[in-house]
Amino acid sequence: MGLLDSLMGNAAEVNLDELAQELGPIMGDNEQLALAYRVIRDMFVFTNKRLILIDKQGVTGKKVSYHSVPYKAITHFEVETAGTFDMDAELKLWISGQKDPLVKELKKGTDVVGIQKTIANFSL
């Protein structure tokens, strides 16, 4: 995937070896990286235990939010693909104990099938 795709927000798979160094300090003892997607600066990281939603904020991206969702807490999920006039897709996760879903926008060209399959493999 090229620079243009990255600027447009299309998700690209992330090299897990490089990511392991970055996330090593926050990973559990028996936790392993399985798959990761980057959308501009943000990431969807799938481990064998949880989904980590990483949101890099600000101009420099030094402020980072790590939202961890254990797979067992996902009660159901929805992936809405992009259409002809609506260029963006959406991922909605309903988490036990919360009324409203967690919503993440996915740009057209994002591997929504891959993301959906990965969530299904870990949460079902």
N, C-alpha and C positions, 0 to 999 in steps of 0.2 A: 504494500500500500504506500503510495507516494505522499509527498508533502501536501499536495492539493487535497487529498482525501483527509489527511490529518487536520488541515485547516477547516475543512467543511464539517468536521466532527464525526466522521465515520470511525467506527471502532476498529481497532487493530489488536491482534493478539500480542501479548507482552512476553518477552523472554523471561522464563521463570527463574533461571539462574541469576540474572541481574536483579530481579525482584526479591529473591530470597535474601540478598544482602541488605536491601532496604528495609524489608519487613521482619527480618530475623529477631530484632529486639521485642517485637510485640506478638510473636507467634507462640502458641502453647508448646509444651514439651513434645507432645505426640502429634502435633499439627503439621500437615504437609500441604504445600501449594499444589493445586490441580490445574488451574486454568486462570488466565487473567486477560481482560480486555481494557484498552485505553481509549477514552473518548476525549480528545484534546489533552487536558491535563488530568482529568478525573479517571478513575479506574474502578472496574468491577473485578474483585479478586475472589476466586473460589478456592477454598481449602477443603480438606476432608471433613472439617468440623463446622465451618461457617462461611457466610458471604460477607466480605468486607467491602464497603462502599467508601472509596477514598475521594475526597473532594478537596482539591488544592485551591486555596482562596487567595485573593489579592493579586496585585500586579506581579510580585516576585514569586508567588506560589509557595512561600515559606510557611504560611499558616495552613495547616492541614487538618481536616476533619476525618476521623476514622470511625465509620458507623458499622459495627459488627452485628450481624443477624445470624444467630444459630439456626441451622436448617430446621431443627425441631420446632422452632417458634413460627415458622411460615405455615399459616393455616391454608392459604391458597394464593395463587398468583395468576396474573394475566399479562400477556404480551400482545400489544396491538401493533400490527405492521403499518408501515407507511402506505399512503394511498396516492392517487394521482395528483390531487390538489393539496392534501395534507402531507407534507414532505417528511414529517417526523413520526417515529414510532414511540411507543411508551411501554415501560415495564412497571407493573403495579404489584406490590407485595403486601399482602395482609398479614400482619404480625399479631400473634395472640396477645390479648390485653390492650390492643389499640383499635379504636373505632375506624379511623380513616387509614387507607392504604398508604404505603410509602411509594411515591411516584418518581420515576426517573425517566427523563426524556432521552430517546435514542435517535440519532440523526439517520436519515435515509442512507442505506448502504451498510448499516450496522448488522452484524450477524445475529439477528433476533432469533433465528432458529437455533443457533449454537448456544445462545444464552438461555433460551427456554429449555433446551435439552439438558444443559448442565444443571439448572435448578431442579428439573424433574429427576435427574439421576441422583442428586444428593438429598432432596427433600421428600421423595415418595418412597 
